[in-house]
Amino acid sequence: MYEILVTIHIIGVALGVGGATVSDLLFFKSAKDGKIEEYEFGFMKIASKIVWAGFAVLVFSGVSLFILARLKLLGPRVMYNPGIWAHIIAAAVILFNGLAMHWKVFPAFEASLGIPFGKAEQILKNRKIIFTTGAISITSWYFALVLGATRGFGLPLSWILAAYVFAVVCAVIVANVIGKFLMNKFKQ
Amino acid sequence: MGILFQNLLIGHILLGLTGIVFSTLVLVGFFKKPANVKFLKITSLSAFLLYLASWVAGGYYYVEYYGGKVKPLIKAGPYPFAHGIFMEAKEHIFLFIPILAGVVFLATCLLGDKINQEPKVKNALTVLAFIVVFLGVLITALGMLISGAAK
């Protein structure tokens, strides 16, 4: 049962991390010409659905692994592992960040199809949210992936979370700098 | 742990988790312009029923097994606050979830297409749906902390 659940969990990783990566790449590819076309938005929606499907697979298989550990009464030594809890916190961030994307980012894209960025009111208005949520998403997915593979290197939870926050902050800054450059480029 | 209580525990967790999935679908459904009212009715009812089922499974397990077998293990272990704080908090916070999920379902049924015509109503229901998701995630984390303390 453990091996089956781990295999399913890995499938979820492939869908989630792969989908998030493709989604970000699709955005930057479509941003090259300064506007998002309808077919490009269609691809982003498909990638988004793959990410959500992957996330659901990950959550159910991950919780099932937790249930297995509970039924075996493995106790706090295993179930309070800092790497696992940092993993769970990253998953919660991915969920709420994903909800923020559906609340603000996708509607902004949908309202701006075919409109150059320099004139797309919704994209200009939500520029910071767009690039911030994108940065949080990709950083969180890869952070969770590394945690899953390494179990947090045996470090305390506070250190792992500090590294996570640092990575997210750096990613958000870089993404917003790129975003400002892109918007300025297409405003001219 | 006998097969019955194993299945009740597994059922409690997976039913609750599936309820959170449907509540997330409800929340994302409210983001759409216009919102698909039929979709919202189905997903909000599903979430409500799943939370009720999770409540029943967890309640029976809690009364008939947890109190006598698991609670003493936790209280004797290195993290007794897992029961003293986390379980006590969970017992009270979880009550909000099926009630709020039921309110979202009832409001969606009674209002119907008015949801799309009155932004303030839609926003209020969106906030309510978000609270359900947030509490669901919180309750899941508390449950994992409680389970983790049992050895």
Interface residues (C-beta under 8 A of the other chain):
Chain A: A56 V59 F60 V63 S64 F66 I67 R70 L71 L73 L74 G75 P76 R77 M79 Y80 I88 A92 L95 L99 H102 W103 P107
Chain B: M1 Q6 L9 I10 I13 L14 L17 V21 T24 L27 V28 F31 K33 L73 G77 P78 Y79 F130 V133 V137 T140 A141 M144 L145 S147 G148 A149 A150 K151
